[in-house]
Structures are given as C-alpha cells and as structure tokens.
Amino acid sequence: MADAAFAHPRLAALYDPLDPDRGDLDAYLRMAREFGARRVLDIGCGTGVFALLLADEGIDVVGVDPAGASLDVARAKPGAGRVRWIEGDATDLPPLTADLATMTANVAQAIAEPGAWQATLRGAHAALRPGGRLVFETRDPARRAWETWTREQSYVRAGVPGAGTVESWHEVTAVDGPLVSFRTTYVFASDGEVLTSDSTLRFREREEVEADLADHGYELEDVRDAPDRPGREFVFVARRPWRQDNPRRNMRERA
C-alpha cells in the first residue's frame, strides 16, 4: 500500500512543488542514453517526472505505481499521453520486453517488506528482454542519512499553486535494524488542515543487494556512485543474462 504522501490526492499534488529540484534524475537519463534504451519500465513512477523525461527522448515508456493519486497527477501533465500508465506494481505488468527498468529516488528502499522486494525483482526480471538492465539506487546505511531527518533540518515552507502556503517536515519515529520509519507532516495555511504520512524505508547493505540480485537471476554489471550525492548511495546496474542457447550473441554483447 502506498504512503499517504503519494496516495492522498491533496498530498500527491504537493510532491512536485515541494521537491522541484530533480537533478537526481539526470544520471538515470544519461544511463538510458548510454545503454541505448528504446523501451523503459519506470517502477514506482509516482507523478511521472522521469517517465516524461524519457518520453521527451522518444523512448517508449511504461510507468507503474500503486498510488492512484500520484498517477492522476502524472496523467494531467503535458505529454502524458505518450506514456502507458499502470496502477499497480512490478507484479501487475502486461508482457514487456524492456531494454531498461528503473527504480529512482527512494523506490527500492520503500519496498521494505522482504516478500514484496523479492516479487519486485522477479517482476522486473520478467519484464526485461534478455540483455536488458535493471538500475536502481539505495542509500549506504553507513552514512546514517536518517539522522538528518529532523524538523529543524527538513522544514520547508512554500507557496503551492492551487494550494496556497504549505509547511512540511520529517521526523524519525523508529529505527529498528535496517528499517527506518518517519512521519511527514503537512500544514495547509489556507484552511488549517494538518495531514501526516507515515513511511518506512529499508537500508540494505551492498552485499545484501548483490546477493538478492544473484538469487533472482541477474548479472551485476556495476555499482556506481550517485553523482549528485557522492559517497552516500549505491547505484546498482544489473543485467538479465542473454539466453544460454545463443552463446555467440552473448559473447558479442559482452564485448
């Protein structure tokens, strides 16, 4: 189930205005170009920012997200008709032969329940063509990013078109091993309404992610740094192997 920040219509409409700098997506766009991707599956597409950037490049994009309110925001954007939007997750997909599947921002960490994470890796694998890649990021637990998720360090006050002035902030509510839970509070000046959204992220060690990928049939190609957050995140690049019955093609693609 999606967090209220994405599933509540009033909150989903705030996602883009309260986080307008999406420079984190530049690296993913460059990788789509690097890999020559023409068909991309954007898992956890949210309000569609990355999906629409891909569509602007002439790429065939499928965006999937469990939060209907976020998809409503995405569908209302210019050019949204060029993307196929699906309400659901990586287990709710039609047959695809994607060159690239992505999970940007917090998507991989937000899939905190182990069974859901395993199902996501299986679903992405099935959606990729042989040789296609899965790319996603996750924060390095050693950097303890959650220690900055305080009201003082996360407070934002902004004017939002159609909503007026909105205040928001994060506060950690629990740290339980690899699971970090936090609450985001939103205050609407126009009518005084206060809404909250509770979230839990799983901070996976690099070795854990590598083992999960291997267990689900991926070949790990690379673990990169996030250019906009150097030293803080792992960016995994994994490939669905080529068919074993075509070794010549396999060798050519690896060259």
Secondary structure by P-SEA (a helix, b strand, c coil): ccccccccaaaaaaccccccccccaaaaaaaaaaacccbbbbccccccaaaaaaaaaccbbbbbbccaaaaaaaaacccccccccccccccccccccccccccccccccccccaaaaaaaaaaaaaaccccbbbbbcccccccccccccccccbbbbbbbccccccccccccccccccbbbbbbbbbbcccbbbbbbbbbbbbccaaaaaaaaaaaccccccccccccccccbbbbbbbcccccccaaaaaaaac
